[in-house]
Amino acid sequence: MKKNRKIVIKVGTKVLTSKDRGLDKLRVRDIASQVSDIRKKGIDVLIVTSGAIGSGMWLLGMKKRPLELASLQAAAAIGQNYLMQLYSEYFKEYGYLTAQILLTQEDFNDRKRYLNIKHTIDAILKHNVVPIINENDTVATDEIRCGDNDRLSSLVADIAGCDTLIMLTDVDGLLDENGSVINTVTDVSQKVMRLAGKSHCDLGTGGMATKLASARAASKAGIDCIIANGRAKNILYRIVVDGEGVGTKIICDKKSHDAKKRWIAYSSKAKGSICVDDGARSALCHGNKSLLASGIVGIDGDFASGDVIVISDRQGSEFARGVSNYSAIDVNKIKGLKSRDFKGILGCKAKDEVVHKNNLVIL
């Protein structure tokens, strides 16, 4: 295993939940103990933790996950406070302060806010403090959710410039058809994804499929991922310090996009889509060209200038993402036209390209 300097540890709901469906205090303390030992080796650690909603449900005596959004968010607000109280208390025993960071997808969509998250994390780590990160379930709706904490952990690992992402769950790793742990995955293919199955937990939202999808995104950023059993003894220390080959390791790509293009491709949420003809698809994929209006045949969604959009072919297959220089309304007016015609249609011409190649990622 490569030498770690900065890692993200994602702790799943199933790892933190006790038999009575409340928070397992001993588990939280054990995680704090292991992370503290790892920190003393000079390795920065960020924790992305689940468990707020489950903890709130337990404190409120709820037997089933509420369907009403307001009740779900109330449980998250109550549970998050208790969750942070435990982390703070146990880390303090080992000489470390904690910092709470609550995020939504909107924080990643806006480039300035995205960079501010990075600077805040860097400052927290410089103070030798352990960041405890969770999705802001109290305010998040479907439109602004990251989706789940597996995906959030890969976003955080990328934005913080981490070497490794460790996702702790209640199984030993990804299992093959015979029930044996697959030690190494070099490509998260559709065949590998079919091994994931489905999650059956009503306290959390993730499962093996979301972990593999998140690991695939992180690997594109040059980050190794490990899926391991969070209930195994000293699992974090064994992985990070001893370099023990436990769990399933998803090996990162040796080549990755630069930071801005990774933000476009994986961190931000597309606000709409543009359909292009075969000639434009070929120019983008093989000619290192910008997207011009002349190759656009259709649009979908209500996006603004500066928003990230999906670029698909005539068959509806997404093959690229990019930052649009024009709004959906204006693209609809200029699609199929030459840039010299823009001024007559729009009254002005901001850019020749609808998406410049420097703001374009081929997927």
C-alpha positions as CSV (number, residue, x, y, z in Angstrom):
1,M,0.0,0.0,0.0
2,K,1.3,3.5,-0.9
3,K,2.4,5.8,1.9
4,N,-0.6,7.7,3.2
5,R,-0.4,11.4,4.1
6,K,-4.1,12.2,4.2
7,I,-7.1,9.8,4.3
8,V,-10.9,9.9,4.5
9,I,-12.7,7.3,6.6
10,K,-16.3,6.9,5.9
11,V,-18.2,5.3,8.8
12,G,-21.5,3.6,7.8
13,T,-24.8,3.5,9.7
14,K,-24.5,-0.2,10.2
15,V,-21.1,0.2,11.8
16,L,-22.3,2.7,14.4
17,T,-25.7,1.1,15.2
18,S,-26.1,-1.1,18.3
19,K,-28.6,-4.0,18.7
20,D,-31.2,-1.6,20.2
21,R,-30.8,0.5,17.0
22,G,-29.2,3.4,18.9
23,L,-25.6,4.6,18.6
24,D,-23.0,2.1,19.7
25,K,-20.9,4.3,22.0
26,L,-18.1,1.7,22.3
27,R,-17.8,1.7,18.5
28,V,-17.6,5.5,18.4
29,R,-14.9,5.4,21.1
30,D,-13.0,2.7,19.3
31,I,-13.0,4.7,16.1
32,A,-11.8,7.8,17.9
33,S,-9.0,5.7,19.5
34,Q,-7.8,4.2,16.2
35,V,-7.9,7.6,14.4
36,S,-6.0,9.2,17.2
37,D,-3.2,6.6,16.9
38,I,-3.1,7.1,13.2
39,R,-2.9,10.9,13.6
40,K,0.1,10.4,15.9
41,K,1.9,8.8,12.9
42,G,1.6,12.1,11.1
43,I,-1.3,11.1,8.9
44,D,-4.2,13.6,8.5
45,V,-7.6,12.0,8.9
46,L,-11.0,13.2,7.9
47,I,-14.2,11.3,9.0
48,V,-17.4,11.2,6.9
49,T,-19.9,9.8,9.3
50,S,-23.5,8.5,8.9
51,G,-25.8,7.8,11.8
52,A,-27.6,11.2,12.4
53,I,-31.0,10.1,11.3
54,G,-30.8,6.7,12.9
55,S,-29.6,8.2,16.2
56,G,-32.4,10.7,16.1
57,M,-35.0,8.0,15.4
58,W,-33.7,6.1,18.4
59,L,-33.7,9.1,20.7
60,L,-37.3,9.9,19.6
61,G,-38.5,6.3,20.0
62,M,-39.3,5.9,16.3
63,K,-39.6,2.3,15.1
64,K,-39.7,3.0,11.4
65,R,-37.9,5.6,9.2
66,P,-40.4,8.5,8.8
67,L,-41.8,9.2,5.3
68,E,-42.6,12.9,6.0
69,L,-39.6,15.1,5.1
70,A,-40.1,17.4,8.2
71,S,-40.0,14.4,10.6
72,L,-37.0,13.0,8.9
73,Q,-35.1,16.3,9.1
74,A,-36.2,16.7,12.8
75,A,-34.7,13.3,13.5
76,A,-31.5,14.3,11.7
77,A,-31.2,17.6,13.7
78,I,-31.6,15.8,17.0
79,G,-29.4,12.8,16.0
80,Q,-26.6,15.0,14.6
81,N,-26.2,16.9,17.8
82,Y,-25.9,13.6,19.8
83,L,-23.6,12.1,17.2
84,M,-21.2,15.1,17.4
85,Q,-21.4,15.1,21.2
86,L,-20.0,11.5,21.3
87,Y,-17.3,12.1,18.7
88,S,-16.2,15.3,20.5
89,E,-16.2,13.6,23.9
90,Y,-14.2,10.6,22.9
91,F,-11.6,12.4,20.7
92,K,-11.1,14.9,23.6
93,E,-10.1,11.9,25.7
94,Y,-7.3,11.2,23.3
95,G,-6.2,14.8,23.0
96,Y,-7.9,15.9,19.8
97,L,-10.5,18.5,19.1
98,T,-13.2,17.9,16.4
99,A,-14.8,20.2,13.9
100,Q,-18.2,19.7,12.4
101,I,-18.8,20.3,8.7
102,L,-22.3,19.8,7.2
103,L,-22.5,19.9,3.4
104,T,-25.1,19.6,0.7
105,Q,-24.8,19.2,-3.1
106,E,-25.2,22.9,-3.5
107,D,-21.9,23.4,-1.8
108,F,-20.2,21.4,-4.5
109,N,-22.1,22.8,-7.4
110,D,-20.9,26.4,-6.9
111,R,-17.2,26.6,-7.7
112,K,-16.4,29.4,-5.2
113,R,-18.2,27.5,-2.4
114,Y,-16.4,24.3,-3.5
115,L,-13.0,26.0,-3.1
116,N,-14.0,27.5,0.2
117,I,-14.7,24.0,1.5
118,K,-11.2,23.0,0.5
119,H,-9.6,26.0,2.2
120,T,-11.7,25.4,5.4
121,I,-10.6,21.7,5.6
122,D,-7.0,22.7,5.1
123,A,-7.2,25.2,7.9
124,I,-8.8,22.7,10.3
125,L,-6.1,20.2,9.6
126,K,-3.4,22.7,10.2
127,H,-4.8,23.2,13.7
128,N,-4.4,19.4,14.3
129,V,-8.2,19.0,14.6
130,V,-10.2,16.1,13.2
131,P,-13.0,17.1,10.8
132,I,-16.2,15.3,11.3
133,I,-18.3,15.6,8.1
134,N,-21.9,14.7,7.3
135,E,-24.6,15.6,4.8
136,N,-26.7,18.4,6.2
137,D,-29.9,16.3,6.4
138,T,-31.7,18.9,8.4
139,V,-32.0,21.2,5.3
140,A,-31.2,18.9,2.4
141,T,-34.0,18.0,-0.1
142,D,-33.8,15.7,-3.1
143,E,-32.7,18.6,-5.3
144,I,-29.7,19.5,-3.1
145,R,-28.7,16.1,-1.7
146,C,-25.3,14.6,-2.4
147,G,-27.2,11.3,-2.5
148,D,-25.6,9.4,0.3
149,N,-22.5,9.5,2.4
150,D,-20.6,7.0,0.2
151,R,-20.7,9.6,-2.6
152,L,-20.0,12.4,-0.1
153,S,-16.9,10.6,1.1
154,S,-15.5,10.4,-2.4
155,L,-16.2,14.1,-3.0
156,V,-14.5,15.0,0.3
157,A,-11.5,12.8,-0.5
158,D,-11.1,14.5,-3.8
159,I,-11.5,18.1,-2.6
160,A,-9.1,17.5,0.3
161,G,-6.5,15.9,-1.9
162,C,-6.5,12.6,-0.1
163,D,-4.4,9.5,-0.9
164,T,-6.9,6.9,0.3
165,L,-10.6,6.5,1.0
166,I,-11.6,3.8,3.5
167,M,-15.3,2.9,3.6
168,L,-16.3,1.0,6.7
169,T,-19.4,-1.2,6.5
170,D,-20.7,-4.4,8.2
171,V,-19.3,-6.9,5.7
172,D,-15.7,-7.9,5.0
173,G,-15.7,-6.4,1.5
174,L,-17.1,-7.1,-1.9
175,L,-18.0,-10.8,-2.3
176,D,-17.8,-12.9,-5.4
177,E,-20.5,-15.4,-6.5
178,N,-19.1,-17.9,-4.0
179,G,-19.2,-15.6,-1.1
180,S,-15.5,-15.0,-0.9
181,V,-14.0,-11.6,-0.5
182,I,-12.5,-10.1,-3.7
183,N,-9.2,-8.6,-2.5
184,T,-8.5,-6.3,-5.4
185,V,-10.5,-4.6,-8.1
186,T,-8.8,-2.8,-10.9
187,D,-11.9,-1.7,-12.8
188,V,-15.4,-1.1,-11.4
189,S,-17.1,-2.6,-14.5
190,Q,-20.7,-3.6,-14.9
191,K,-19.7,-7.1,-14.1
192,V,-18.3,-6.0,-10.8
193,M,-21.3,-3.8,-10.1
194,R,-23.7,-6.8,-10.5
195,L,-22.0,-8.4,-7.5
196,A,-23.1,-5.5,-5.3
197,G,-26.7,-6.6,-4.6
198,K,-29.0,-4.3,-2.8
199,S,-29.1,-2.7,0.7
200,H,-31.8,-3.8,3.2
201,C,-31.1,-1.3,5.9
202,D,-33.9,1.2,6.9
203,L,-31.6,3.4,8.9
204,G,-29.2,4.3,6.1
205,T,-29.3,5.0,2.4
206,G,-26.2,3.3,1.0
207,G,-25.2,-0.2,0.1
208,M,-22.4,-2.0,-1.7
209,A,-23.5,-0.6,-5.1
210,T,-23.2,3.0,-3.9
211,K,-19.8,2.2,-2.4
212,L,-18.5,0.8,-5.7
213,A,-19.9,3.8,-7.6
214,S,-18.2,6.2,-5.2
215,A,-14.9,4.2,-5.3
216,R,-15.0,4.4,-9.1
217,A,-15.4,8.2,-9.0
218,A,-12.6,8.5,-6.4
219,S,-10.3,6.2,-8.5
220,K,-10.6,8.7,-11.4
221,A,-9.1,11.3,-9.1
222,G,-6.1,9.1,-8.3
223,I,-7.5,7.9,-4.9
224,D,-7.2,4.3,-3.7
225,C,-10.3,3.0,-2.0
226,I,-10.8,0.2,0.5
227,I,-14.1,-1.3,1.6
228,A,-13.7,-3.2,4.9
229,N,-15.6,-4.4,7.9
230,G,-15.8,-1.6,10.5
231,R,-16.5,-4.0,13.3
232,A,-13.3,-5.9,12.8
233,K,-10.7,-5.4,15.6
234,N,-8.3,-2.5,15.0
235,I,-9.3,-2.5,11.3
236,L,-8.2,1.1,10.6
237,Y,-4.8,0.8,12.2
238,R,-4.2,-2.5,10.4
239,I,-5.1,-0.9,7.0
240,V,-3.4,2.4,7.4
241,V,-0.3,1.8,9.6
242,D,0.4,-1.9,9.2
243,G,-0.6,-2.0,5.5
244,E,-2.5,-5.2,6.0
245,G,-4.4,-6.3,2.9
246,V,-7.9,-6.7,4.4
247,G,-11.2,-5.9,2.7
248,T,-11.5,-5.1,-1.0
249,K,-9.1,-2.6,-2.5
250,I,-10.2,-0.6,-5.6
251,I,-7.0,0.6,-7.3
252,C,-6.9,4.1,-8.5
253,D,-6.3,5.2,-12.1
254,K,-2.7,6.3,-12.7
255,K,-3.9,9.2,-14.9
256,S,-6.6,11.5,-13.7
257,H,-8.1,14.8,-14.8
258,D,-6.9,18.1,-13.3
259,A,-8.9,19.4,-10.3
260,K,-11.2,21.6,-12.2
261,K,-12.2,19.0,-14.7
262,R,-12.8,16.5,-11.8
263,W,-15.1,19.0,-10.3
264,I,-17.0,19.3,-13.6
265,A,-17.2,15.5,-14.1
266,Y,-17.9,14.2,-10.6
267,S,-18.5,16.8,-8.0
268,S,-21.0,19.2,-9.4
269,K,-24.5,18.3,-10.4
270,A,-25.6,18.8,-14.0
271,K,-28.4,21.3,-14.4
272,G,-29.4,20.3,-17.9
273,S,-28.3,18.5,-21.1
274,I,-27.4,19.2,-24.7
275,C,-27.8,16.7,-27.5
276,V,-25.2,16.9,-30.4
277,D,-24.9,15.4,-33.8
278,D,-22.4,12.7,-34.8
279,G,-19.9,15.3,-36.2
280,A,-19.8,17.3,-33.0
281,R,-19.4,14.1,-30.9
282,S,-16.4,13.0,-33.0
283,A,-14.9,16.5,-32.8
284,L,-15.2,16.5,-29.0
285,C,-14.1,12.9,-28.4
286,H,-11.3,12.7,-31.0
287,G,-10.4,16.2,-32.0
288,N,-9.9,18.0,-28.7
289,K,-12.4,20.6,-29.9
290,S,-14.8,22.9,-28.1
291,L,-18.5,22.5,-28.5
292,L,-20.0,24.9,-31.1
293,A,-23.6,25.7,-31.5
294,S,-23.6,24.4,-35.1
295,G,-23.4,20.8,-33.8
296,I,-26.2,21.1,-31.2
297,V,-29.5,19.5,-32.2
298,G,-31.5,19.7,-28.9
299,I,-31.5,20.8,-25.2
300,D,-33.2,19.7,-22.0
301,G,-33.5,21.4,-18.6
302,D,-33.3,25.0,-17.4
303,F,-29.6,25.8,-17.0
304,A,-27.9,29.2,-16.7
305,S,-24.6,30.5,-18.1
306,G,-21.8,28.9,-15.9
307,D,-23.8,25.8,-15.0
308,V,-22.5,22.3,-15.6
309,I,-24.4,20.4,-18.3
310,V,-24.5,16.9,-19.7
311,I,-23.5,16.4,-23.4
312,S,-25.1,13.4,-25.1
313,D,-25.3,11.9,-28.6
314,R,-28.4,11.4,-30.7
315,Q,-29.0,8.0,-29.0
316,G,-29.2,9.8,-25.7
317,S,-25.9,8.4,-24.3
318,E,-24.0,10.8,-22.1
319,F,-20.4,11.0,-23.2
320,A,-19.2,14.4,-21.8
321,R,-19.8,17.1,-19.3
322,G,-18.9,20.8,-19.4
323,V,-19.6,24.3,-18.2
324,S,-22.0,26.2,-20.5
325,N,-21.2,29.7,-21.7
326,Y,-24.9,30.3,-22.5
327,S,-28.2,29.7,-20.8
328,A,-30.7,27.1,-22.0
329,I,-32.9,29.8,-23.4
330,D,-30.0,31.2,-25.5
331,V,-28.7,27.8,-26.6
332,N,-32.2,27.0,-27.9
333,K,-32.0,30.1,-30.0
334,I,-28.6,29.6,-31.4
335,K,-28.5,25.8,-31.8
336,G,-27.4,24.7,-35.3
337,L,-26.1,28.2,-36.1
338,K,-22.6,29.6,-36.7
339,S,-21.1,31.9,-34.1
340,R,-21.2,34.8,-36.6
341,D,-25.0,34.7,-36.3
342,F,-25.1,35.0,-32.5
343,K,-25.2,38.8,-32.4
344,G,-28.2,39.0,-34.7
345,I,-30.1,36.4,-32.7
346,L,-29.1,37.4,-29.1
347,G,-28.2,41.0,-29.6
348,C,-24.6,40.3,-28.4
349,K,-22.0,37.5,-28.6
350,A,-20.4,36.5,-25.3
351,K,-18.4,33.5,-26.6
352,D,-17.8,31.6,-29.9
353,E,-18.1,28.3,-28.0
354,V,-21.1,27.0,-26.1
355,V,-18.7,24.9,-24.1
356,H,-14.9,25.6,-24.3
357,K,-12.6,22.6,-24.4
358,N,-10.9,23.8,-21.2
359,N,-14.2,23.4,-19.4
360,L,-15.1,20.1,-21.1
361,V,-14.5,16.5,-19.8
362,I,-14.9,13.5,-22.0
363,L,-16.3,10.6,-19.9
